[in-house]
Amino acid sequence: MPKIMKMSALRNYSEVLDEVKQGDPVYLTKNGEGRYAILDIDEYESLKRGLWQRLFAELDESIQIADRFGWIDEASADRFIDGLTGDTQGLTGDTQGLAADTQG
């Protein structure tokens, strides 16, 4: 069961920290809303390492896909991202989108 405490519990921070165990963080609330999580340092490092591993795996997969199907230039990538975000000016100021680059 999660350990949830009010931020005011930090007045006795050593008691709060005593509650933190690996795999069992303490969640602090402010005005009834979740605000912070206090994690064991080993758990934090493990989470961080896992995120980096996932990022590099995703990048590796993206490189393999681009090698297989082809790369696009930076301007085309900018227009594609602008189309996803609804930014019609974008970094290049071009409003034509990626479709114009891929049709010709």
N, C-alpha and C positions, 0 to 999 in steps of 0.2 A: 504494500500500500504506500502511495507517495507521501512524503513528509512535506506538508505545506505549513508555512509559518508567516506571520505578519512581519513586515520589515522592522517593526518596533522590537522584535525578538533579538535584533542585533545589539541591543543594549547589553545583552549577555552573550556576546559573540562566541565566546569559548564554548558555551552550551550548544549553540547552533552548530558550530564546527564539529563538535563531538557526535552530532547526529549524522554527519556526512560519511557515507561508506561507499566503497567501490560498487557500482551498479545500483546505488540507492542515494541519489542526490537530494538535496533540500531545495524546495521551491519557495521563494519569497514573494509575498503579495504586497501590493501598494494600492490602497483604496479598493480592496477586494479583487483586484485584477492581478494575474500572474505577471511578475516583473523580472525576476532574476532566478537563476538556477546556480547552486553551488555544487560543484562536482569534485570528486576525488581527482587529484592530479594525474594519476595513471589512467583513469577513465577518460579524462580530457585529452591526454596525449593519444590514446587509442582512437578516439573519435576523430581527432585531427588527422592522424595517419590514414585512417579509412577514407576520409574525404579527399585527401591528396591522391590516394591510390585510385579512387573512383574517377577523379578528374583526369588523371593521366591515362586511364583505360579508355575513357570517352574520347580524349584527344587522339589516342592511337587508332581507335575505330574510325574516327573522322578522317584521319590521314589515309587509312586504307580505302575508305569509300571514295575520297577525292582522287587517289591514285587510280582507282578502277574506273570511275565515271568521268573524271576530269575536274580540273580546278577552275575557279572563276577569278577574275581580277578584282582588285579592291573596290573599284567604283561600282561594279556589279553587285558585290556583296553589300556595300553601303545602301544601294537602292533596294535590294531585297529586304534588308533589315528595316529600312524606312517604311517599306510597304507593310511589314508585320506590325510596326509600332504606330502606323498612321502618320508618321512624320513626312509630309510631302516636300519639305525643303531639304532636310537631311544635311549631311556634311558636304555633299556635292552640289546641292541646290537643284538637282535634276528631279523632275516629277514624272518621268516616263516609266520608271520601274524596271525590274529585271526582265520582264517578258520581252521587251524590245531587243534586249541583248541576246536572248536565246532563240529568237525566231529567225534571225538573219544569218 
